[in-house]
Amino acid sequence: MNTAIIKPQWSPLTIALMVLGFIIFWPLGLAVLGYIIWGEKFGGSAEKAQGYFNKGRSWCTSNSNRSGFSGHRYASTSSGNAAFDDYRAEQLKRLEEERARLDAEIEAFHEYMANLNKAKDREEFDRFMNERRGSRQGFGDQNGDKKTDNSDNGGSWGQNT
């Protein structure tokens, strides 16, 4: 026997309450929507609601243990065959070593690309400075000599020695 005043079903009254709840305060509308959709499963009692929640929580925890993959490591469940378990452990170790090697290669490639970009930027900057020095008269020494080669000044760019 369901003694609820408002039954958890799609009726004009529940839809109006849901819309009114969203207008007044959105979590209230969301609560009414949840009651409409899942109210029959709870049956109006706190015990049934708690039981439904516990059932869902136990399903989640049991499936997370059986997933076989957590992060980058596989769960250590036994298949019942020691030879297969040894083979699997060996293959997983090999895969982890391969992953570590590939990660190191990725890091080396990123470092190479960063150095390549720095060299490209350095070349563009040197070209800009040489063009700028060429367009300005009297930029060099007091004798009017202009220095355009920055390769021998020890990495300090734009300084004349």
N, CA, C and O atoms as a DFTB+ gen file, in Angstrom:
644 C
 N C O
     1  1       0.848      -1.176       0.000
     2  2       0.000       0.000       0.000
     3  2       0.893       1.238       0.000
     4  3       1.741       1.420       0.873
     5  1       0.679       2.066      -0.988
     6  2       1.466       3.286      -1.125
     7  2       0.629       4.453      -0.619
     8  3      -0.409       4.780      -1.192
     9  1       1.091       5.075       0.459
    10  2       0.314       6.144       1.070
    11  2       0.853       7.519       0.709
    12  3       0.459       8.510       1.324
    13  1       1.751       7.605      -0.279
    14  2       2.321       8.891      -0.650
    15  2       1.244       9.785      -1.253
    16  3       0.406       9.325      -2.028
    17  1       1.272      11.061      -0.891
    18  2       0.311      12.023      -1.430
    19  2       0.584      12.262      -2.908
    20  3      -0.335      12.298      -3.726
    21  1       1.867      12.427      -3.237
    22  2       2.260      12.619      -4.633
    23  2       2.976      11.347      -5.075
    24  3       4.037      11.006      -4.553
    25  1       2.391      10.657      -6.032
    26  2       2.955       9.399      -6.501
    27  2       4.116       9.671      -7.453
    28  3       4.077      10.630      -8.223
    29  1       5.168       8.815      -7.401
    30  2       6.312       9.006      -8.284
    31  2       6.012       8.535      -9.702
    32  3       6.423       7.449     -10.111
    33  1       5.302       9.357     -10.432
    34  2       4.950       9.061     -11.810
    35  2       4.797      10.380     -12.562
    36  3       4.706      11.453     -11.965
    37  1       4.770      10.272     -13.872
    38  2       4.617      11.473     -14.685
    39  2       3.139      11.862     -14.706
    40  3       2.325      11.235     -15.384
    41  1       2.821      12.885     -13.966
    42  2       1.453      13.400     -13.932
    43  2       1.538      14.922     -14.036
    44  3       2.606      15.492     -13.813
    45  1       0.451      15.579     -14.365
    46  2       0.501      17.044     -14.448
    47  2       0.962      17.694     -13.140
    48  3       1.653      18.712     -13.167
    49  1       0.590      17.117     -12.007
    50  2       0.981      17.678     -10.721
    51  2       2.498      17.547     -10.498
    52  3       3.143      18.511     -10.087
    53  1       3.068      16.370     -10.764
    54  2       4.508      16.195     -10.548
    55  2       5.328      17.016     -11.536
    56  3       6.383      17.540     -11.179
    57  1       4.858      17.133     -12.765
    58  2       5.573      17.947     -13.755
    59  2       5.541      19.412     -13.338
    60  3       6.547      20.113     -13.444
    61  1       4.379      19.877     -12.861
    62  2       4.273      21.267     -12.407
    63  2       5.180      21.508     -11.198
    64  3       5.837      22.546     -11.118
    65  1       5.220      20.559     -10.256
    66  2       6.110      20.707      -9.105
    67  2       7.581      20.708      -9.520
    68  3       8.389      21.442      -8.953
    69  1       7.922      19.887     -10.507
    70  2       9.299      19.839     -10.974
    71  2       9.692      21.174     -11.612
    72  3      10.756      21.717     -11.314
    73  1       8.834      21.701     -12.489
    74  2       9.121      22.981     -13.143
    75  2       9.200      24.096     -12.113
    76  3      10.095      24.939     -12.179
    77  1       8.283      24.110     -11.175
    78  2       8.296      25.110     -10.111
    79  2       9.562      24.983      -9.260
    80  3      10.151      25.985      -8.856
    81  1       9.966      23.754      -8.997
    82  2      11.193      23.533      -8.245
    83  2      12.416      24.055      -8.989
    84  3      13.305      24.644      -8.374
    85  1      12.476      23.848     -10.314
    86  2      13.601      24.378     -11.091
    87  2      13.588      25.901     -11.113
    88  3      14.646      26.530     -11.119
    89  1      12.414      26.488     -11.126
    90  2      12.318      27.954     -11.146
    91  2      12.750      28.529      -9.802
    92  3      13.515      29.492      -9.765
    93  1      12.281      27.964      -8.714
    94  2      12.591      28.489      -7.387
    95  2      14.052      28.216      -7.020
    96  3      14.785      29.141      -6.670
    97  1      14.475      26.959      -7.097
    98  2      15.817      26.573      -6.682
    99  2      16.129      25.267      -7.405
   100  3      15.490      24.249      -7.139
   101  1      17.106      25.283      -8.320
   102  2      17.315      24.153      -9.223
   103  2      17.545      22.814      -8.516
   104  3      17.098      21.799      -9.049
   105  1      18.210      22.735      -7.354
   106  2      18.331      21.414      -6.727
   107  2      16.977      20.826      -6.294
   108  3      16.800      19.609      -6.253
   109  1      16.040      21.708      -5.976
   110  2      14.708      21.235      -5.620
   111  2      14.035      20.593      -6.830
   112  3      13.414      19.538      -6.705
   113  1      14.153      21.209      -7.974
   114  2      13.602      20.626      -9.204
   115  2      14.272      19.315      -9.551
   116  3      13.624      18.376     -10.013
   117  1      15.585      19.256      -9.326
   118  2      16.324      18.026      -9.588
   119  2      15.871      16.916      -8.640
   120  3      15.770      15.758      -9.045
   121  1      15.601      17.259      -7.394
   122  2      15.118      16.269      -6.428
   123  2      13.747      15.742      -6.836
   124  3      13.485      14.545      -6.719
   125  1      12.880      16.613      -7.307
   126  2      11.548      16.175      -7.751
   127  2      11.693      15.270      -8.974
   128  3      10.994      14.262      -9.083
   129  1      12.587      15.617      -9.888
   130  2      12.820      14.785     -11.070
   131  2      13.333      13.405     -10.651
   132  3      12.882      12.390     -11.184
   133  1      14.259      13.361      -9.715
   134  2      14.753      12.081      -9.211
   135  2      13.653      11.270      -8.562
   136  3      13.601      10.050      -8.720
   137  1      12.776      11.935      -7.835
   138  2      11.662      11.235      -7.193
   139  2      10.715      10.659      -8.239
   140  3      10.212       9.547      -8.082
   141  1      10.473      11.423      -9.314
   142  2       9.583      10.939     -10.368
   143  2      10.196       9.704     -11.040
   144  3       9.498       8.720     -11.286
   145  1      11.476       9.755     -11.329
   146  2      12.116       8.666     -12.074
   147  2      12.357       7.446     -11.195
   148  3      12.037       6.330     -11.602
   149  1      12.920       7.633      -9.985
   150  2      13.350       6.505      -9.163
   151  2      12.496       6.290      -7.913
   152  3      12.845       5.459      -7.075
   153  1      11.418       6.997      -7.772
   154  2      10.605       6.886      -6.557
   155  2       9.998       5.514      -6.352
   156  3       9.855       5.074      -5.211
   157  1       9.636       4.826      -7.423
   158  2       9.022       3.501      -7.294
   159  2      10.022       2.472      -6.775
   160  3       9.641       1.531      -6.079
   161  1      11.296       2.647      -7.110
   162  2      12.301       1.688      -6.646
   163  2      12.464       1.764      -5.137
   164  3      12.737       0.758      -4.483
   165  1      12.300       2.937      -4.600
   166  2      12.464       3.112      -3.160
   167  2      11.207       2.689      -2.414
   168  3      11.281       2.299      -1.249
   169  1      10.078       2.760      -3.058
   170  2       8.829       2.341      -2.435
   171  2       8.398       3.223      -1.293
   172  3       7.519       2.843      -0.520
   173  1       8.987       4.378      -1.167
   174  2       8.574       5.314      -0.145
   175  2       9.156       5.039       1.221
   176  3       8.826       5.755       2.167
   177  1      10.021       4.022       1.380
   178  2      10.569       3.748       2.701
   179  2      12.073       3.979       2.695
   180  3      12.748       3.761       1.689
   181  1      12.578       4.421       3.829
   182  2      14.003       4.688       3.953
   183  2      14.809       3.397       3.896
   184  3      15.942       3.392       3.414
   185  1      14.224       2.288       4.392
   186  2      14.940       1.009       4.374
   187  2      15.166       0.532       2.950
   188  3      16.249       0.046       2.622
   189  1      14.157       0.666       2.103
   190  2      14.313       0.253       0.705
   191  2      15.307       1.149      -0.015
   192  3      16.090       0.676      -0.838
   193  1      15.281       2.412       0.283
   194  2      16.227       3.337      -0.343
   195  2      17.658       3.003       0.072
   196  3      18.563       3.000      -0.763
   197  1      17.865       2.722       1.360
   198  2      19.198       2.365       1.841
   199  2      19.642       1.038       1.239
   200  3      20.809       0.888       0.876
   201  1      18.748       0.092       1.130
   202  2      19.073      -1.199       0.517
   203  2      19.467      -1.040      -0.945
   204  3      20.416      -1.672      -1.409
   205  1      18.740      -0.201      -1.666
   206  2      19.064       0.051      -3.078
   207  2      20.431       0.715      -3.201
   208  3      21.210       0.374      -4.091
   209  1      20.724       1.653      -2.317
   210  2      22.018       2.336      -2.330
   211  2      23.148       1.351      -2.014
   212  3      24.178       1.357      -2.688
   213  1      22.961       0.507      -0.996
   214  2      23.978      -0.474      -0.628
   215  2      24.220      -1.481      -1.745
   216  3      25.356      -1.893      -1.976
   217  1      23.167      -1.875      -2.429
   218  2      23.304      -2.809      -3.544
   219  2      24.138      -2.189      -4.663
   220  3      24.999      -2.858      -5.233
   221  1      23.897      -0.945      -4.976
   222  2      24.678      -0.259      -6.014
   223  2      26.119      -0.073      -5.593
   224  3      27.027      -0.245      -6.406
   225  1      26.346       0.274      -4.340
   226  2      27.705       0.481      -3.847
   227  2      28.483      -0.831      -3.848
   228  3      29.656      -0.849      -4.220
   229  1      27.856      -1.920      -3.440
   230  2      28.554      -3.206      -3.440
   231  2      28.858      -3.651      -4.865
   232  3      29.900      -4.261      -5.102
   233  1      27.980      -3.364      -5.817
   234  2      28.241      -3.707      -7.207
   235  2      29.448      -2.932      -7.726
   236  3      30.286      -3.491      -8.433
   237  1      29.541      -1.651      -7.381
   238  2      30.674      -0.831      -7.833
   239  2      31.986      -1.330      -7.246
   240  3      32.979      -1.432      -7.965
   241  1      32.010      -1.642      -5.966
   242  2      33.266      -2.095      -5.356
   243  2      33.662      -3.470      -5.853
   244  3      34.853      -3.733      -6.020
   245  1      32.712      -4.354      -6.097
   246  2      33.070      -5.682      -6.596
   247  2      33.565      -5.603      -8.033
   248  3      34.462      -6.361      -8.402
   249  1      33.027      -4.729      -8.846
   250  2      33.483      -4.601     -10.227
   251  2      34.812      -3.884     -10.323
   252  3      35.576      -4.148     -11.252
   253  1      35.116      -2.993      -9.408
   254  2      36.411      -2.314      -9.469
   255  2      37.536      -3.281      -9.150
   256  3      38.653      -3.095      -9.632
   257  1      37.275      -4.314      -8.346
   258  2      38.303      -5.312      -8.043
   259  2      38.509      -6.269      -9.199
   260  3      39.598      -6.820      -9.357
   261  1      37.477      -6.477     -10.014
   262  2      37.573      -7.414     -11.118
   263  2      37.932      -6.752     -12.434
   264  3      38.018      -7.433     -13.456
   265  1      38.144      -5.448     -12.438
   266  2      38.350      -4.763     -13.704
   267  2      39.606      -5.232     -14.406
   268  3      39.651      -5.213     -15.636
   269  1      40.634      -5.653     -13.675
   270  2      41.850      -6.137     -14.281
   271  2      42.815      -5.038     -14.643
   272  3      43.951      -5.320     -15.025
   273  1      42.405      -3.814     -14.537
   274  2      43.282      -2.707     -14.920
   275  2      43.050      -1.557     -13.972
   276  3      41.953      -1.001     -13.911
   277  1      44.075      -1.203     -13.238
   278  2      43.966      -0.064     -12.336
   279  2      45.187       0.797     -12.549
   280  3      46.297       0.398     -12.197
   281  1      45.004       1.952     -13.109
   282  2      46.132       2.808     -13.460
   283  2      46.881       2.172     -14.605
   284  3      46.283       1.868     -15.637
   285  1      48.191       1.960     -14.448
   286  2      48.986       1.291     -15.456
   287  2      49.318      -0.139     -15.058
   288  3      50.048      -0.821     -15.777
   289  1      48.807      -0.596     -13.952
   290  2      49.127      -1.935     -13.476
   291  2      47.878      -2.812     -13.503
   292  3      46.770      -2.358     -13.217
   293  1      48.083      -4.051     -13.849
   294  2      46.983      -4.989     -13.862
   295  2      46.792      -5.568     -12.461
   296  3      47.744      -5.704     -11.693
   297  1      45.572      -5.897     -12.155
   298  2      45.296      -6.472     -10.844
   299  2      45.941      -7.854     -10.769
   300  3      46.021      -8.563     -11.772
   301  1      46.388      -8.220      -9.611
   302  2      47.106      -9.490      -9.460
   303  2      46.149     -10.589      -9.038
   304  3      46.236     -11.095      -7.919
   305  1      45.246     -10.957      -9.916
   306  2      44.339     -12.057      -9.632
   307  2      44.914     -13.308     -10.271
   308  3      45.507     -13.250     -11.348
   309  1      44.741     -14.418      -9.616
   310  2      45.288     -15.677     -10.092
   311  2      44.297     -16.350     -11.034
   312  3      43.084     -16.305     -10.827
   313  1      44.842     -16.970     -12.068
   314  2      43.988     -17.698     -13.001
   315  2      43.786     -19.137     -12.562
   316  3      42.925     -19.837     -13.095
   317  1      44.584     -19.584     -11.585
   318  2      44.501     -20.964     -11.141
   319  2      45.574     -21.833     -11.761
   320  3      45.782     -22.963     -11.320
   321  1      46.264     -21.327     -12.781
   322  2      47.328     -22.061     -13.437
   323  2      48.630     -21.323     -13.173
   324  3      48.798     -20.188     -13.620
   325  1      49.557     -21.953     -12.449
   326  2      50.796     -21.282     -12.049
   327  2      51.663     -20.934     -13.251
   328  3      52.295     -19.877     -13.265
   329  1      51.706     -21.796     -14.255
   330  2      52.528     -21.523     -15.440
   331  2      51.994     -20.306     -16.193
   332  3      52.756     -19.444     -16.629
   333  1      50.676     -20.255     -16.334
   334  2      50.095     -19.102     -17.017
   335  2      50.307     -17.828     -16.215
   336  3      50.591     -16.776     -16.790
   337  1      50.172     -17.908     -14.882
   338  2      50.394     -16.728     -14.043
   339  2      51.828     -16.223     -14.161
   340  3      52.053     -15.013     -14.200
   341  1      52.812     -17.145     -14.219
   342  2      54.201     -16.735     -14.414
   343  2      54.399     -16.074     -15.772
   344  3      55.064     -15.045     -15.890
   345  1      53.803     -16.694     -16.801
   346  2      53.898     -16.129     -18.147
   347  2      53.285     -14.738     -18.197
   348  3      53.857     -13.818     -18.780
   349  1      52.121     -14.592     -17.584
   350  2      51.438     -13.291     -17.583
   351  2      52.262     -12.248     -16.834
   352  3      52.377     -11.109     -17.287
   353  1      52.833     -12.626     -15.700
   354  2      53.658     -11.685     -14.933
   355  2      54.873     -11.259     -15.744
   356  3      55.248     -10.087     -15.738
   357  1      55.489     -12.210     -16.445
   358  2      56.648     -11.899     -17.278
   359  2      56.281     -10.950     -18.415
   360  3      57.013     -10.002     -18.700
   361  1      55.147     -11.208     -19.061
   362  2      54.705     -10.356     -20.168
   363  2      54.331      -8.959     -19.676
   364  3      54.625      -7.969     -20.345
   365  1      53.689      -8.874     -18.519
   366  2      53.334      -7.569     -17.965
   367  2      54.579      -6.779     -17.602
   368  3      54.625      -5.564     -17.795
   369  1      55.591      -7.463     -17.076
   370  2      56.854      -6.800     -16.759
   371  2      57.512      -6.284     -18.039
   372  3      58.025      -5.165     -18.076
   373  1      57.492      -7.108     -19.084
   374  2      58.065      -6.693     -20.367
   375  2      57.316      -5.478     -20.927
   376  3      57.933      -4.550     -21.450
   377  1      56.006      -5.490     -20.815
   378  2      55.215      -4.355     -21.307
   379  2      55.504      -3.086     -20.518
   380  3      55.587      -2.000     -21.093
   381  1      55.658      -3.219     -19.206
   382  2      55.991      -2.049     -18.385
   383  2      57.356      -1.487     -18.766
   384  3      57.534      -0.270     -18.818
   385  1      58.331      -2.380     -19.037
   386  2      59.657      -1.919     -19.466
   387  2      59.568      -1.224     -20.820
   388  3      60.223      -0.206     -21.047
   389  1      58.761      -1.775     -21.712
   390  2      58.579      -1.151     -23.031
   391  2      57.910       0.212     -22.882
   392  3      58.285       1.165     -23.565
   393  1      56.928       0.307     -21.999
   394  2      56.259       1.592     -21.762
   395  2      57.253       2.614     -21.220
   396  3      57.239       3.774     -21.631
   397  1      58.116       2.188     -20.299
   398  2      59.116       3.099     -19.739
   399  2      60.093       3.556     -20.825
   400  3      60.480       4.724     -20.870
   401  1      60.489       2.620     -21.705
   402  2      61.394       2.983     -22.802
   403  2      60.729       3.987     -23.744
   404  3      61.352       4.962     -24.164
   405  1      59.463       3.740     -24.069
   406  2      58.744       4.663     -24.956
   407  2      58.555       6.029     -24.302
   408  3      58.650       7.057     -24.972
   409  1      58.289       6.043     -23.002
   410  2      58.168       7.322     -22.292
   411  2      59.475       8.091     -22.335
   412  3      59.476       9.312     -22.484
   413  1      60.607       7.368     -22.202
   414  2      61.913       8.026     -22.289
   415  2      62.155       8.576     -23.694
   416  3      62.719       9.659     -23.849
   417  1      61.732       7.833     -24.711
   418  2      61.884       8.314     -26.085
   419  2      61.019       9.548     -26.327
   420  3      61.446      10.488     -26.999
   421  1      59.820       9.545     -25.787
   422  2      58.945      10.714     -25.934
   423  2      59.590      11.929     -25.283
   424  3      59.581      13.020     -25.853
   425  1      60.146      11.746     -24.096
   426  2      60.805      12.851     -23.394
   427  2      62.002      13.358     -24.191
   428  3      62.216      14.566     -24.293
   429  1      62.788      12.433     -24.761
   430  2      63.942      12.836     -25.569
   431  2      63.491      13.597     -26.814
   432  3      64.128      14.573     -27.210
   433  1      62.404      13.157     -27.427
   434  2      61.892      13.846     -28.606
   435  2      61.413      15.248     -28.256
   436  3      61.675      16.194     -28.999
   437  1      60.710      15.395     -27.127
   438  2      60.252      16.720     -26.710
   439  2      61.442      17.640     -26.435
   440  3      61.403      18.826     -26.762
   441  1      62.495      17.089     -25.836
   442  2      63.703      17.876     -25.584
   443  2      64.357      18.288     -26.905
   444  3      64.805      19.425     -27.053
   445  1      64.409      17.359     -27.862
   446  2      64.976      17.667     -29.178
   447  2      64.182      18.779     -29.863
   448  3      64.760      19.709     -30.426
   449  1      62.850      18.676     -29.809
   450  2      62.009      19.694     -30.441
   451  2      62.171      21.047     -29.751
   452  3      62.152      22.082     -30.417
   453  1      62.329      21.053     -28.431
   454  2      62.533      22.308     -27.714
   455  2      63.856      22.940     -28.134
   456  3      63.922      24.149     -28.359
   457  1      64.923      22.120     -28.243
   458  2      66.212      22.650     -28.692
   459  2      66.130      23.143     -30.132
   460  3      66.724      24.166     -30.473
   461  1      65.395      22.421     -30.978
   462  2      65.220      22.840     -32.365
   463  2      64.482      24.177     -32.439
   464  3      64.845      25.053     -33.225
   465  1      63.450      24.325     -31.618
   466  2      62.709      25.590     -31.599
   467  2      63.572      26.730     -31.070
   468  3      63.483      27.855     -31.562
   469  1      64.412      26.445     -30.062
   470  2      65.317      27.475     -29.553
   471  2      66.302      27.905     -30.626
   472  3      66.571      29.096     -30.785
   473  1      66.847      26.930     -31.372
   474  2      67.795      27.262     -32.438
   475  2      67.113      28.083     -33.527
   476  3      67.693      29.038     -34.044
   477  1      65.902      27.717     -33.871
   478  2      65.148      28.471     -34.877
   479  2      64.885      29.894     -34.385
   480  3      65.043      30.857     -35.135
   481  1      64.486      30.016     -33.130
   482  2      64.251      31.340     -32.562
   483  2      65.539      32.158     -32.533
   484  3      65.520      33.355     -32.821
   485  1      66.652      31.521     -32.187
   486  2      67.941      32.211     -32.139
   487  2      68.325      32.707     -33.533
   488  3      68.805      33.829     -33.693
   489  1      68.106      31.856     -34.539
   490  2      68.422      32.241     -35.917
   491  2      67.560      33.418     -36.369
   492  3      68.065      34.354     -36.988
   493  1      66.268      33.377     -36.064
   494  2      65.378      34.478     -36.434
   495  2      65.760      35.766     -35.713
   496  3      65.722      36.847     -36.301
   497  1      66.125      35.648     -34.446
   498  2      66.517      36.834     -33.693
   499  2      67.805      37.421     -34.253
   500  3      67.910      38.639     -34.404
   501  1      68.801      36.568     -34.567
   502  2      70.050      37.061     -35.153
   503  2      69.790      37.747     -36.489
   504  3      70.371      38.796     -36.770
   505  1      68.923      37.166     -37.314
   506  2      68.585      37.776     -38.600
   507  2      67.937      39.138     -38.381
   508  3      68.266      40.101     -39.073
   509  1      67.014      39.223     -37.415
   510  2      66.363      40.490     -37.111
   511  2      67.381      41.539     -36.664
   512  3      67.350      42.681     -37.122
   513  1      68.283      41.138     -35.764
   514  2      69.281      42.097     -35.266
   515  2      70.220      42.545     -36.388
   516  3      70.581      43.720     -36.456
   517  1      70.620      41.623     -37.269
   518  2      71.493      41.995     -38.389
   519  2      70.792      42.949     -39.338
   520  3      71.402      43.904     -39.820
   521  1      69.506      42.700     -39.615
   522  2      68.748      43.609     -40.481
   523  2      68.587      44.966     -39.817
   524  3      68.676      46.003     -40.474
   525  1      68.357      44.953     -38.552
   526  2      68.168      46.211     -37.825
   527  2      69.466      47.009     -37.792
   528  3      69.441      48.228     -37.961
   529  1      70.592      46.347     -37.577
   530  2      71.874      47.037     -37.578
   531  2      72.195      47.585     -38.957
   532  3      72.787      48.656     -39.089
   533  1      71.801      46.840     -39.982
   534  2      72.070      47.292     -41.343
   535  2      71.269      48.521     -41.711
   536  3      71.736      49.343     -42.499
   537  1      70.080      48.667     -41.164
   538  2      69.242      49.811     -41.518
   539  2      69.562      51.049     -40.701
   540  3      69.154      52.148     -41.078
   541  1      70.282      50.908     -39.591
   542  2      70.623      52.055     -38.746
   543  2      72.067      52.465     -39.008
   544  3      72.965      51.625     -38.954
   545  1      72.292      53.682     -39.276
   546  2      73.636      54.189     -39.532
   547  2      74.265      54.599     -38.216
   548  3      73.592      55.155     -37.349
   549  1      75.565      54.326     -38.062
   550  2      76.291      54.756     -36.879
   551  2      76.006      53.916     -35.656
   552  3      76.225      54.378     -34.536
   553  1      75.519      52.683     -35.832
   554  2      75.202      51.845     -34.686
   555  2      76.433      51.146     -34.138
   556  3      76.432      50.760     -32.969
   557  1      77.471      50.967     -34.919
   558  2      78.638      50.191     -34.520
   559  2      79.559      50.976     -33.598
   560  3      79.100      51.760     -32.767
   561  1      80.860      50.759     -33.750
   562  2      81.868      51.439     -32.944
   563  2      81.888      52.923     -33.286
   564  3      81.127      53.392     -34.131
   565  1      82.757      53.637     -32.626
   566  2      82.872      55.069     -32.889
   567  2      83.421      55.325     -34.272
   568  3      83.164      56.385     -34.843
   569  1      84.167      54.393     -34.828
   570  2      84.728      54.554     -36.170
   571  2      83.707      54.243     -37.242
   572  3      83.992      54.406     -38.428
   573  1      82.524      53.798     -36.852
   574  2      81.481      53.495     -37.824
   575  2      81.496      52.041     -38.256
   576  3      80.720      51.647     -39.126
   577  1      82.367      51.238     -37.662
   578  2      82.403      49.818     -38.012
   579  2      81.188      49.125     -37.400
   580  3      80.789      49.394     -36.267
   581  1      80.631      48.243     -38.179
   582  2      79.459      47.500     -37.698
   583  2      79.833      46.051     -37.547
   584  3      80.480      45.467     -38.416
   585  1      79.429      45.485     -36.461
   586  2      79.691      44.074     -36.225
   587  2      78.383      43.316     -36.450
   588  3      77.374      43.603     -35.805
   589  1      78.405      42.345     -37.370
   590  2      77.187      41.604     -37.684
   591  2      77.266      40.154     -37.290
   592  3      76.268      39.439     -37.386
   593  1      78.421      39.693     -36.848
   594  2      78.555      38.289     -36.470
   595  2      78.459      38.163     -34.955
   596  3      79.284      38.718     -34.228
   597  1      77.449      37.429     -34.476
   598  2      77.240      37.262     -33.036
   599  2      77.748      35.922     -32.539
   600  3      77.500      35.557     -31.390
   601  1      78.457      35.180     -33.384
   602  2      78.830      33.828     -33.002
   603  2      79.991      33.788     -32.028
   604  3      80.169      32.768     -31.362
   605  1      80.803      34.853     -31.904
   606  2      81.984      34.780     -31.051
   607  2      81.860      35.601     -29.779
   608  3      82.864      35.814     -29.099
   609  1      80.681      36.066     -29.433
   610  2      80.557      36.905     -28.247
   611  2      80.011      36.141     -27.051
   612  3      79.449      36.749     -26.140
   613  1      80.163      34.830     -27.034
   614  2      79.873      34.055     -25.845
   615  2      78.410      33.995     -25.459
   616  3      78.107      33.845     -24.275
   617  1      77.506      34.102     -26.386
   618  2      76.082      33.962     -26.075
   619  2      75.428      35.238     -25.629
   620  3      74.223      35.240     -25.376
   621  1      76.171      36.344     -25.517
   622  2      75.514      37.607     -25.139
   623  2      75.159      38.308     -26.454
   624  3      76.038      38.826     -27.143
   625  1      73.925      38.322     -26.780
   626  2      73.461      38.799     -28.067
   627  2      73.311      40.301     -28.040
   628  3      72.964      40.895     -27.020
   629  1      73.574      40.885     -29.156
   630  2      73.329      42.320     -29.307
   631  2      74.368      43.189     -28.654
   632  3      74.208      44.410     -28.636
   633  1      75.422      42.625     -28.118
   634  2      76.453      43.423     -27.486
   635  2      77.695      43.403     -28.364
   636  3      78.127      42.350     -28.832
   637  1      78.249      44.563     -28.573
   638  2      79.472      44.659     -29.370
   639  2      80.669      44.569     -28.448
   640  3      80.673      45.141     -27.358
   641  1      81.686      43.846     -28.894
   642  2      82.879      43.714     -28.072
   643  2      84.057      44.343     -28.732
   644  3      85.157      44.326     -28.179
